């Protein structure tokens, strides 16, 4: 607390200095507007694409999106409010900060008790204004609906004159939301604003709905007033006695406190006015400087107010952080601004708790929701208590509501108890039927979301508050829901849930079981509920079950039933079922299950486990695992009949199977004849003629697996490589007559593309090398890969990567024979009985180029390399035979370069590394060979892309 107060003092001092220097008032208004209604960042990135996803059976309440289908870029809503029409409780209105249509005023209307919603754009009070700030809604007892909201004008005109206009407005409906009288001003500030022009923020409407009040149906709107000159905050209130048509001059409720608006808590903020049974007006607000709840009351219809006081103090909310675009603010979830605020209701019923006040707020570094009540019109307050059963993680953004029929109370809030990392939020409701003595909490939302997935600077803004309404046993929480923001950061919505506190819980573990041997039947099972929505007891005599199939009523079942056998179904047809618990006029949400009668029509696919080249070199053997289930992966396959083999897309073999062969591993022989790779797939079929999908595609090689391999592409016809893309022979450029191989035989390769080819397999030896010649005219943002696999192409290891930047020789546009580079790779990369080599080109979206040209691919043992291949006779090796020392003299050899390697192989092909140089500071070497026994050796001199010399060497001791 002391640390936060220190930050507060520093900011206040800074702001005092700014005031003395006569800070431009419109600039300050601009900042206040940005705090109140932040501007989205058009290139914002998703922070967390993951959801703690729950299926629709996880919540016992129906979740409903109040927002219709959106097409604009900015599809964000937050800071919601919701209200029920007491004249017709099926009518609800809601609103939120809504960024559609450049932040126009929006109202959301439901005519079916919150199950579906229509969005109405009310426009804006003046052209160019944003008028969606801090909306709140309410109904009076006669069914007039009200929407209050703030608006901001353009910050400057075409000549650059700064304004900072702002105001508070109301719209109303007298026909259940069908039509609206729009943008009635409560207070408006037009023209160029001065340091003494006030900025109005955080307004929330309330209606005196007590018939015994002398001010019955009067309207009250309090708000926070900020004065730029001295950074003062003050809570004021305005009143209407003619159903919102005209409004009084604002009356002060709190003290005017200079130098407070820049505090981490926004100074004095979040005011709310509530009326009592006899017309009392109670106002509460967050007194951020004191970390407490401010309170004042009026007994004369808001003409005068009592001296303000602090009725409850709280521990600092959240963590104080310097947030991008916000300054020092309290926060949750690492970077999201959040603040405590009070929410207050008064019991207007004629019951024993008439006139009681109920207050909630959030506090603590790991926030909790606190509750306190007053039974003496706010004079004294009960000790605070936490209203939720779990205090492990954050609970915040609460709103309390009271049922005017019976005085029950409900509090909604965001809650992170279900995420061990305390990042994702869900919505919970705590309910009390005894004036707050006891509470029961229930999860409301059926999916969690991450508040950091918001498109504002630093991902720091997801709104400031939530909403809640309660009428005749129905609770309607409203909250910011981020489920779609995980895919589109510009799409946060406002959700609600129609919560019937008397509804029975739905059946649990509702399942549809397939009977594989009886494809005309489905077995349904479930567990019987024992309580209502908020843990009220539910006796078996009080309820029954209603069962539906494919949306149509199927059966009424008594409460003792736990299963149902559905018969006379069409085999292999999918059926959906939904079951409800019905207790009189109250019903649970449905629980859904579905299944195919007899299982899926199609069998599951077989799986090719392996393809082996046969010893005759003319055939291959496929190892295939047969399926045990149908394609739903749960129904046994009881009528297997046979299997079909496809080679390169054409059916080449059918083999009959037994019904009992399911799950077995079988062998299939295929003899394609010609050397090369072949693409294989299989499918199985049942006795009813239903075929499975084809298996995965697997490549099999037919032919000789060479220990020494050479390919210069100068053959007639086409070899059966594995190819994706356009790889083909070309004679545009070649190293040895008269063809090379290229990815781009028809011109420049395309962008954002990948192509590859795999040469024939070979068997490596200890002394093996891979050697080829190539020209990589490949854009600097693209990459050519040489890769090798020793596990039948399951995984690949990169041997080399190339583009134009690899060698200076390639950095012009001249495709000519003198651009060929010799590339080779030595063991120990070549491990395994059989290896495969792949040449792969991957291109970016930026540019294209001429292509990759490859020639003279060779895989050979160093023991079989011809002496002096690619060498220069200027390199002298002596004596030969040798005994103790070997001399190597490069003389005037021009090919000498860095990364020199001198290798010696024995007659078994085992490599003995003699020298390995990163730089060449000399041209003569004397090699100590005293430790090598007599025998025949092979000398091998190279750098990373050329072979200089090979020579047979005899050592005699």
FISE-378670 format. One line per 5 residues: their letters; for each residue x, y, z of C-alpha. Coordinates in steps of 0.2 Angstrom, whole numbers. Layout:
# FISE-378670
a) X,Y,Z | ... .
//
This chain:
# FISE-378670
xxxxx) 0,0,0 | 14,12,4 | 23,8,-13 | 7,12,-22 | 4,28,-12 .
xxxxx) 22,34,-17 | 18,31,-35 | 2,42,-33 | 12,56,-25 | 25,56,-39 .
xxxxx) 11,57,-52 | 2,70,-43 | 18,81,-42 | 21,78,-60 | 4,84,-64 .
xxxxx) 4,99,-53 | 20,105,-63 | 11,102,-79 | -4,112,-73 | 8,126,-68 .
xxxxx) 15,126,-86 | -3,128,-92 | -4,111,-101 | -14,112,-117 | -32,108,-112 .
xxxxx) -37,99,-128 | -21,88,-127 | -26,83,-109 | -44,80,-115 | -36,69,-129 .
xxxxx) -27,59,-116 | -43,57,-105 | -53,51,-121 | -39,38,-124 | -40,32,-106 .
xxxxx) -59,31,-107 | -60,24,-125 | -43,17,-131 | -39,16,-149 | -36,-1,-156 .
xxxxx) -19,-5,-164 | -23,-11,-182 | -9,-23,-182 | -11,-31,-165 | -6,-49,-163 .
xxxxx) -14,-63,-153 | -5,-66,-136 | -13,-83,-133 | -22,-94,-146 | -26,-107,-133 .
xxxxx) -43,-109,-124 | -47,-119,-109 | -60,-126,-119 | -76,-134,-112 | -89,-143,-122 .
xxxxx) -107,-137,-121 | -111,-150,-108 | -99,-142,-95 | -110,-128,-89 | -127,-130,-83 .
xxxxx) -133,-114,-91 | -136,-109,-109 | -123,-96,-115 | -129,-83,-128 | -119,-71,-138 .
xxxxx) -128,-54,-138 | -119,-49,-153 | -125,-53,-171 | -114,-58,-185 | -100,-44,-188 .
xxxxx) -91,-40,-204 | -80,-25,-200 | -62,-26,-194 | -66,-19,-177 | -78,-31,-169 .
xxxxx) -74,-28,-151 | -87,-25,-137 | -83,-23,-118 | -90,-15,-103 | -108,-21,-103 .
xxxxx) -124,-17,-95 | -141,-27,-95 | -159,-24,-89 | -175,-33,-88 | -192,-25,-92 .
xxxxx) -203,-28,-77 | -219,-25,-87 | -214,-39,-99 | -199,-49,-92 | -196,-57,-109 .
xxxxx) -190,-40,-115 | -172,-37,-111 | -160,-23,-117 | -141,-22,-115 | -127,-12,-122 .
xxxxx) -108,-11,-122 | -93,-1,-128 | -95,-6,-146 | -81,-2,-159 | -92,-6,-174 .
xxxxx) -97,9,-186 | -82,19,-179 | -89,17,-161 | -107,22,-163 | -120,20,-150 .
xxxxx) -127,2,-150 | -141,-6,-140 | -145,-25,-140 | -163,-31,-139 | -170,-48,-134 .
xxxxx) -189,-52,-135 | -187,-70,-129 | -180,-69,-112 | -162,-68,-117 | -161,-83,-129 .
xxxxx) -158,-72,-144 | -153,-54,-148 | -155,-41,-161 | -142,-27,-162 | -148,-9,-166 .
xxxxx) -137,5,-171 | -143,21,-164 | -129,31,-173 | -121,46,-164 | -127,63,-157 .
xxxxx) -116,73,-169 | -107,69,-185 | -89,63,-182 | -92,59,-164 | -88,42,-155 .
xxxxx) -103,39,-143 | -101,22,-136 | -92,26,-119 | -97,18,-103 | -115,13,-108 .
xxxxx) -128,8,-95 | -146,3,-97 | -162,2,-85 | -181,0,-86 | -193,9,-75 .
xxxxx) -208,0,-68 | -219,5,-82 | -208,-2,-95 | -199,13,-102 | -181,8,-106 .
xxxxx) -166,19,-105 | -148,19,-112 | -135,32,-105 | -118,34,-113 | -104,46,-116 .
xxxxx) -98,54,-132 | -82,62,-138 | -81,74,-153 | -67,76,-165 | -51,81,-157 .
xxxxx) -47,94,-170 | -55,102,-186 | -48,103,-203 | -38,119,-198 | -30,110,-184 .
xxxxx) -40,119,-170 | -40,108,-155 | -57,105,-147 | -59,90,-134 | -78,91,-135 .
xxxxx) -87,78,-124 | -104,75,-116 | -117,63,-108 | -132,57,-118 | -148,46,-115 .
xxxxx) -159,37,-128 | -176,29,-123 | -189,17,-129 | -207,16,-124 | -212,2,-136 .
xxxxx) -201,-12,-129 | -186,-7,-139 | -194,-7,-156 | -191,12,-158 | -179,24,-149 .
xxxxx) -179,43,-146 | -160,46,-148 | -146,56,-140 | -155,68,-128 | -141,78,-120 .
xxxxx) -139,76,-101 | -123,88,-102 | -113,93,-117 | -97,103,-119 | -95,110,-137 .
xxxxx) -82,121,-145 | -64,123,-140 | -61,117,-122 | -50,127,-110 | -40,121,-94 .
xxxxx) -56,124,-84 | -68,114,-96 | -73,98,-87 | -72,80,-94 | -86,69,-89 .
xxxxx) -83,50,-87 | -91,34,-80 | -109,37,-79 | -122,24,-74 | -141,26,-74 .
xxxxx) -153,21,-61 | -172,23,-59 | -182,26,-43 | -193,11,-44 | -201,11,-27 .
xxxxx) -220,15,-28 | -219,23,-11 | -206,35,-15 | -211,54,-18 | -198,53,-32 .
xxxxx) -205,38,-41 | -199,35,-58 | -186,49,-57 | -169,45,-66 | -152,48,-58 .
xxxxx) -135,48,-67 | -119,51,-57 | -102,53,-65 | -84,57,-62 | -79,75,-67 .
xxxxx) -61,79,-71 | -54,96,-73 | -38,98,-83 | -31,113,-75 | -28,105,-58 .
xxxxx) -31,87,-62 | -46,87,-50 | -59,73,-49 | -76,75,-41 | -92,64,-41 .
xxxxx) -107,74,-47 | -125,68,-51 | -139,74,-62 | -158,70,-61 | -173,70,-73 .
xxxxx) -191,71,-67 | -199,70,-85 | -193,53,-91 | -176,59,-97 | -182,73,-108 .
xxxxx) -173,87,-97 | -159,86,-84 | -154,96,-69 | -137,105,-67 | -125,92,-59 .
xxxxx) -125,92,-40 | -108,88,-31 | -108,72,-21 | -90,71,-16 | -77,83,-12 .
xxxxx) -67,90,-26 | -49,83,-25 | -36,92,-35 | -21,82,-42 | -30,65,-42 .
xxxxx) -35,60,-59 | -18,53,-64 | -17,42,-49 | -16,23,-53 | -34,22,-47 .
xxxxx) -40,36,-58 | -44,46,-42 | -62,46,-38 | -71,36,-50 | -85,22,-54 .
xxxxx) -100,31,-46 | -116,22,-44 | -133,29,-37 | -146,18,-30 | -163,23,-23 .
xxxxx) -171,17,-7 | -190,13,-3 | -194,31,2 | -184,39,-12 | -167,39,-3 .
xxxxx) -153,41,-15 | -137,32,-11 | -121,35,-20 | -105,25,-19 | -89,27,-29 .
xxxxx) -71,21,-29 | -61,33,-18 | -45,27,-26 | -34,39,-16 | -40,31,0 .
xxxxx) -42,14,-7 | -59,14,-1 | -78,15,-5 | -84,32,-5 | -102,35,1 .
xxxxx) -115,49,2 | -134,49,3 | -148,61,-1 | -166,62,7 | -172,76,-4 .
xxxxx) -172,69,-21 | -153,72,-25 | -154,91,-21 | -142,90,-7 | -131,76,0 .
xxxxx) -123,71,16 | -104,73,19 | -95,60,10 | -86,47,20 | -77,30,17 .
xxxxx) -88,15,22 | -75,2,17 | -57,1,14 | -49,-13,3 | -31,-20,0 .
xxxxx) -24,-13,-16 | -32,-22,-31 | -21,-32,-43 | -3,-28,-47 | 3,-10,-50 .
xxxxx) 12,-10,-67 | 18,3,-80 | 6,-2,-94 | 9,3,-112 | -3,17,-117 .
xxxxx) -10,18,-100 | 4,24,-88 | 5,17,-70 | -11,6,-67 | -17,-8,-57 .
xxxxx) -18,-24,-68 | -22,-42,-69 | -15,-56,-81 | 2,-48,-83 | -4,-33,-93 .
xxxxx) -22,-29,-93 | -28,-14,-83 | -41,-17,-70 | -48,-8,-55 | -60,-11,-41 .
xxxxx) -77,-2,-41 | -92,-3,-29 | -108,-11,-35 | -124,-7,-24 | -142,-13,-23 .
xxxxx) -156,-9,-11 | -171,-21,-6 | -187,-12,-12 | -198,-27,-8 | -211,-28,6 .
xxxxx) -201,-42,15 | -192,-42,31 | -176,-35,23 | -185,-20,15 | -172,-5,14 .
xxxxx) -157,-16,16 | -141,-11,6 | -130,-23,-2 | -112,-18,-7 | -99,-28,-17 .
xxxxx) -81,-23,-22 | -65,-32,-27 | -49,-31,-17 | -32,-39,-14 | -17,-42,-25 .
xxxxx) -24,-58,-30 | -42,-50,-31 | -57,-57,-22 | -75,-51,-22 | -81,-44,-5 .
xxxxx) -98,-41,2 | -105,-30,15 | -123,-25,20 | -131,-11,29 | -148,-13,38 .
xxxxx) -149,5,44 | -148,15,28 | -129,15,26 | -125,21,44 | -116,5,48 .
xxxxx) -110,-9,38 | -107,-28,42 | -89,-35,42 | -84,-39,24 | -85,-57,18 .
xxxxx) -79,-66,2 | -93,-73,-8 | -85,-86,-18 | -79,-104,-12 | -62,-104,-21 .
xxxxx) -49,-90,-17 | -34,-98,-27 | -34,-86,-42 | -41,-69,-47 | -60,-65,-45 .
xxxxx) -64,-47,-51 | -76,-36,-62 | -91,-40,-51 | -109,-34,-52 | -123,-36,-40 .
xxxxx) -141,-37,-43 | -157,-40,-33 | -173,-49,-38 | -187,-36,-35 | -199,-49,-32 .
xxxxx) -192,-58,-17 | -176,-49,-12 | -164,-63,-17 | -147,-56,-23 | -134,-62,-36 .
xxxxx) -116,-57,-40 | -108,-61,-56 | -89,-59,-58 | -74,-65,-69 | -65,-80,-61 .
xxxxx) -48,-89,-65 | -50,-103,-53 | -50,-116,-67 | -34,-111,-74 | -18,-116,-64 .
xxxxx) -8,-102,-72 | -21,-89,-67 | -22,-82,-85 | -39,-88,-93 | -55,-81,-86 .
xxxxx) -73,-88,-85 | -89,-81,-78 | -96,-86,-61 | -112,-81,-52 | -114,-82,-33 .
xxxxx) -132,-82,-26 | -139,-79,-9 | -157,-81,-4 | -154,-75,14 | -148,-57,13 .
xxxxx) -130,-62,10 | -128,-74,25 | -123,-88,14 | -118,-90,-4 | -117,-103,-17 .
xxxxx) -107,-101,-33 | -109,-109,-50 | -99,-108,-66 | -109,-99,-79 | -98,-98,-95 .
xxxxx) -95,-114,-105 | -78,-108,-112 | -64,-98,-105 | -54,-84,-113 | -38,-74,-112 .
xxxxx) -41,-55,-108 | -24,-52,-116 | -31,-56,-133 | -36,-38,-135 | -31,-26,-149 .
xxxxx) -25,-11,-139 | -8,-4,-135 | 2,-17,-125 | -14,-28,-125 | -18,-18,-110 .
xxxxx) -37,-15,-111 | -52,-27,-111 | -64,-15,-103 | -67,-9,-85 | -83,-18,-78 .
xxxxx) -97,-31,-81 | -116,-31,-80 | -130,-41,-71 | -149,-41,-70 | -161,-51,-59 .
xxxxx) -179,-53,-60 | -192,-66,-54 | -179,-79,-52 | -170,-76,-68 | -152,-70,-67 .
xxxxx) -144,-62,-83 | -125,-59,-81 | -117,-50,-95 | -98,-51,-98 | -84,-48,-110 .
xxxxx) -81,-65,-119 | -64,-69,-128 | -68,-86,-136 | -67,-79,-153 | -52,-67,-150 .
xxxxx) -41,-82,-149 | -43,-83,-168 | -47,-65,-172 | -40,-52,-159 | -52,-39,-166 .
xxxxx) -67,-50,-160 | -72,-49,-142 | -91,-51,-138 | -103,-48,-124 | -111,-64,-119 .
xxxxx) -126,-67,-107 | -134,-83,-99 | -152,-84,-94 | -151,-92,-77 | -166,-99,-69 .
xxxxx) -162,-101,-50 | -176,-114,-48 | -171,-125,-64 | -166,-143,-60 | -149,-148,-65 .
xxxxx) -148,-158,-81 | -144,-177,-81 | -126,-181,-80 | -115,-192,-91 | -128,-193,-105 .
xxxxx) -121,-205,-118 | -127,-214,-134 | -120,-232,-135 | -118,-240,-152 | -123,-258,-153 .
xxxxx) -112,-265,-167 | -121,-281,-169 | -138,-273,-169 | -137,-258,-181 | -155,-253,-179 .
xxxxx) -154,-249,-161 | -145,-236,-150 | -143,-237,-131 | -145,-221,-121 | -139,-219,-103 .
xxxxx) -137,-205,-90 | -136,-202,-71 | -150,-194,-61 | -149,-176,-55 | -152,-173,-36 .
xxxxx) -152,-154,-35 | -158,-138,-43 | -146,-125,-51 | -140,-117,-34 | -140,-133,-24 .
xxxxx) -158,-133,-19 | -164,-151,-16 | -173,-160,-30 | -184,-175,-25 | -188,-188,-38 .
xxxxx) -206,-185,-36 | -203,-167,-42 | -196,-170,-60 | -196,-181,-75 | -185,-182,-91 .
xxxxx) -190,-176,-108 | -180,-185,-122 | -178,-178,-140 | -171,-186,-156 | -165,-175,-170 .
xxxxx) -174,-160,-162 | -191,-170,-161 | -199,-176,-145 | -196,-194,-142 | -202,-199,-125 .
xxxxx) -206,-193,-107 | -197,-204,-94 | -200,-204,-76 | -186,-199,-64 | -182,-217,-59 .
xxxxx) -176,-221,-77 | -158,-221,-81 | -158,-228,-99 | -168,-229,-115 | -166,-241,-130 .
xxxxx) -170,-233,-146 | -176,-245,-159 | -181,-247,-177 | -167,-235,-183 | -159,-234,-200 .
xxxxx) -142,-243,-200 | -127,-232,-201 | -137,-216,-199 | -132,-203,-187 | -144,-198,-174 .
xxxxx) -143,-184,-161 | -151,-184,-144 | -155,-171,-131 | -162,-174,-114 | -169,-162,-101 .
xxxxx) -174,-162,-83 | -191,-155,-81 | -198,-150,-64 | -215,-142,-67 | -213,-126,-77 .
xxxxx) -194,-126,-74 | -182,-135,-86 | -164,-138,-86 | -153,-135,-101 | -151,-150,-112 .
xxxxx) -137,-162,-112 | -133,-169,-130 | -126,-185,-136 | -126,-193,-153 | -121,-209,-162 .
xxxxx) -122,-219,-178 | -134,-234,-177 | -123,-249,-179 | -108,-237,-180 | -101,-227,-194 .
xxxxx) -106,-234,-211 | -88,-235,-217 | -74,-246,-210 | -59,-237,-203 | -44,-236,-215 .
xxxxx) -30,-249,-215 | -13,-244,-211 | 3,-247,-222 | 16,-251,-209 | 31,-254,-220 .
xxxxx) 36,-257,-238 | 51,-269,-241 | 60,-271,-258 | 60,-289,-262 | 77,-299,-265 .
xxxxx) 72,-301,-283 | 73,-282,-286 | 57,-283,-296 | 43,-283,-282 | 39,-276,-266 .
xxxxx) 31,-282,-250 | 18,-271,-241 | 15,-274,-222 | -2,-269,-219 | -12,-267,-202 .
xxxxx) -31,-271,-204 | -43,-260,-195 | -53,-267,-180 | -66,-253,-180 | -78,-243,-191 .
xxxxx) -73,-225,-195 | -80,-218,-179 | -66,-227,-170 | -77,-235,-157 | -88,-248,-166 .
xxxxx) -81,-265,-169 | -79,-270,-187 | -89,-286,-188 | -91,-289,-207 | -74,-287,-215 .
xxxxx) -73,-294,-232 | -58,-289,-242 | -44,-277,-246 | -39,-267,-262 | -22,-262,-267 .
xxxxx) -18,-246,-277 | -2,-242,-286 | 1,-224,-292 | -18,-221,-291 | -24,-237,-300 .
xxxxx) -31,-252,-292 | -19,-267,-295 | -25,-281,-283 | -40,-287,-273 | -38,-299,-259 .
xxxxx) -52,-308,-250 | -52,-308,-231 | -61,-316,-217 | -72,-307,-205 | -61,-312,-190 .
xxxxx) -45,-304,-199 | -49,-287,-191 | -34,-280,-182 | -22,-292,-190 | -6,-288,-199 .
xxxxx) -5,-295,-217 | 8,-295,-232 | 4,-290,-249 | 16,-293,-264 | 16,-282,-279 .
xxxxx) 28,-283,-294 | 28,-267,-304 | 43,-273,-313 | 52,-257,-318 | 65,-249,-306 .
xxxxx) 60,-234,-296 | 48,-227,-283 | 29,-232,-283 | 15,-224,-273 | 4,-236,-263 .
xxxxx) -13,-235,-255 | -25,-248,-248 | -43,-248,-243 | -54,-262,-235 | -72,-266,-238 .
xxxxx) -86,-275,-229 | -99,-288,-234 | -112,-274,-237 | -100,-266,-250 | -95,-251,-239 .
xxxxx) -77,-246,-242 | -65,-237,-230 | -56,-221,-235 | -39,-225,-243 | -25,-227,-231 .
xxxxx) -11,-215,-230 | 1,-214,-245 | 17,-223,-244 | 31,-225,-256 | 39,-242,-260 .
xxxxx) 55,-244,-270 | 57,-258,-283 | 75,-261,-290 | 93,-262,-285 | 99,-253,-269 .
xxxxx) 116,-247,-274 | 132,-245,-264 | 139,-235,-278 | 127,-223,-286 | 129,-211,-301 .
xxxxx) 115,-201,-310 | 119,-188,-323 | 101,-187,-330 | 107,-191,-347 | 96,-206,-349 .
xxxxx) 81,-207,-361 | 64,-207,-354 | 59,-203,-336 | 65,-211,-320 | 53,-214,-306 .
xxxxx) 59,-203,-292 | 48,-196,-279 | 44,-179,-285 | 33,-165,-279 | 32,-149,-290 .
xxxxx) 39,-148,-307 | 56,-156,-306 | 62,-162,-323 | 77,-164,-335 | 83,-149,-344 .
xxxxx) 96,-145,-357 | 96,-126,-353 | 112,-129,-344 | 121,-145,-339 | 138,-150,-332 .
xxxxx) 140,-167,-342 | 130,-169,-359 | 117,-167,-361 | 105,-164,-347 | 104,-158,-329 .
xxxxx) 89,-159,-316 | 80,-143,-311 | 65,-138,-301 | 61,-125,-314 | 60,-133,-331 .
xxxxx) 47,-120,-337 | 54,-104,-331 | 56,-95,-314 | 49,-105,-299 | 34,-98,-290 .
xxxxx) 34,-89,-273 | 27,-97,-257 | 30,-114,-263 | 39,-130,-259 | 45,-144,-271 .
xxxxx) 57,-159,-269 | 63,-175,-277 | 71,-190,-269 | 84,-200,-278 | 85,-219,-278 .
xxxxx) 91,-226,-261 | 108,-233,-258 | 118,-243,-245 | 132,-233,-237 | 149,-239,-232 .
xxxxx) 161,-232,-219 | 170,-222,-232 | 155,-216,-242 | 154,-198,-249 | 139,-189,-257 .
xxxxx) 145,-178,-271 | 135,-168,-284 | 137,-152,-295 | 124,-138,-294 | 120,-120,-298 .
xxxxx) 108,-112,-285 | 101,-97,-294 | 89,-95,-279 | 83,-79,-271 | 91,-74,-255 .
xxxxx) 75,-76,-245 | 73,-94,-252 | 82,-110,-247 | 88,-126,-256 | 90,-140,-244 .
xxxxx) 100,-156,-246 | 93,-169,-233 | 96,-187,-229 | 85,-200,-220 | 91,-217,-213 .
xxxxx) 74,-222,-206 | 64,-225,-223 | 60,-206,-225 | 51,-204,-208 | 64,-191,-202 .
xxxxx) 76,-180,-212 | 93,-173,-207 | 99,-157,-216 | 116,-159,-224 | 117,-142,-232 .
xxxxx) 107,-126,-237 | 110,-115,-252 | 104,-99,-261 | 113,-86,-272 | 122,-79,-256 .
xxxxx) 131,-96,-254 | 144,-92,-267 | 150,-76,-276 | 149,-85,-292 | 130,-86,-291 .
xxxxx) 126,-68,-288 | 124,-62,-305 | 111,-67,-317 | 121,-77,-329 | 116,-95,-331 .
xxxxx) 131,-103,-338 | 142,-119,-337 | 156,-110,-328 | 144,-107,-313 | 144,-125,-308 .
xxxxx) 150,-129,-290 | 155,-146,-284 | 147,-150,-267 | 150,-165,-256 | 146,-172,-239 .
xxxxx) 156,-185,-229 | 151,-198,-217 | 147,-200,-202 | 130,-193,-208 | 127,-209,-218 .
xxxxx) 121,-221,-205 | 109,-235,-207 | 107,-250,-219 | 98,-239,-233 | 99,-220,-235 .
xxxxx) 88,-209,-245 | 93,-191,-251 | 81,-177,-254 | 83,-161,-264 | 70,-148,-258 .
xxxxx) 67,-130,-263 | 56,-119,-251 | 52,-102,-257 | 45,-86,-248 | 32,-74,-253 .
xxxxx) 45,-60,-257 | 53,-65,-274 | 56,-78,-286 | 72,-83,-296 | 78,-94,-310 .
xxxxx) 80,-110,-300 | 91,-125,-294 | 101,-135,-306 | 108,-152,-301 | 120,-164,-311 .
xxxxx) 131,-178,-308 | 124,-185,-292 | 137,-198,-285 | 137,-208,-269 | 153,-218,-269 .
xxxxx) 166,-225,-257 | 182,-215,-256 | 191,-232,-259 | 183,-232,-277 | 187,-214,-282 .
xxxxx) 199,-213,-296 | 216,-206,-292 | 218,-188,-295 | 200,-185,-298 | 197,-166,-299 .
xxxxx) 214,-163,-293 | 229,-153,-299 | 246,-162,-303 | 254,-147,-294 | 249,-155,-277 .
xxxxx) 264,-167,-273 | 263,-181,-260 | 279,-190,-256 | 288,-202,-252 | 277,-216,-258 .
xxxxx) 280,-229,-251 | 282,-220,-234 | 287,-226,-217 | 287,-212,-203 | 282,-196,-212 .
xxxxx) 272,-190,-227 | 275,-174,-236 | 262,-164,-245 | 267,-149,-255 | 253,-138,-263 .
xxxxx) 266,-128,-273 | 257,-115,-283 | 241,-124,-283 | 227,-110,-286 | 213,-120,-279 .
xxxxx) 220,-119,-261 | 207,-111,-249 | 201,-112,-231 | 193,-126,-223 | 206,-139,-229 .
xxxxx) 204,-157,-224 | 217,-171,-226 | 211,-188,-223 | 218,-205,-223 | 208,-221,-226 .
xxxxx) 214,-239,-222 | 210,-254,-233 | 194,-257,-223 | 187,-239,-227 | 190,-233,-209 .
xxxxx) 194,-214,-209 | 209,-207,-200 | 208,-189,-199 | 226,-181,-201 | 223,-163,-202 .
xxxxx) 209,-151,-202 | 213,-132,-206 | 202,-117,-204 | 214,-106,-213 | 229,-109,-224 .
xxxxx) 245,-100,-218 | 257,-112,-227 | 257,-123,-242 | 268,-137,-236 | 264,-150,-223 .
xxxxx) 273,-164,-214 | 262,-178,-208 | 267,-190,-194 | 262,-208,-199 | 274,-218,-187 .
xxxxx) 258,-225,-178 | 250,-232,-193 | 254,-251,-197 | 260,-257,-214 | 247,-258,-228 .
xxxxx) 238,-250,-242 | 230,-233,-238 | 220,-220,-248 | 224,-201,-246 | 210,-189,-248 .
xxxxx) 212,-170,-249 | 197,-159,-250 | 189,-143,-244 | 170,-141,-240 | 165,-140,-259 .
xxxxx) 179,-148,-269 | 190,-164,-270 | 208,-159,-274 | 217,-175,-274 | 215,-194,-271 .
xxxxx) 230,-205,-271 | 234,-223,-266 | 247,-223,-253 | 258,-238,-246 | 265,-238,-229 .
xx) 280,-250,-225 | 288,-252,-208 .
//
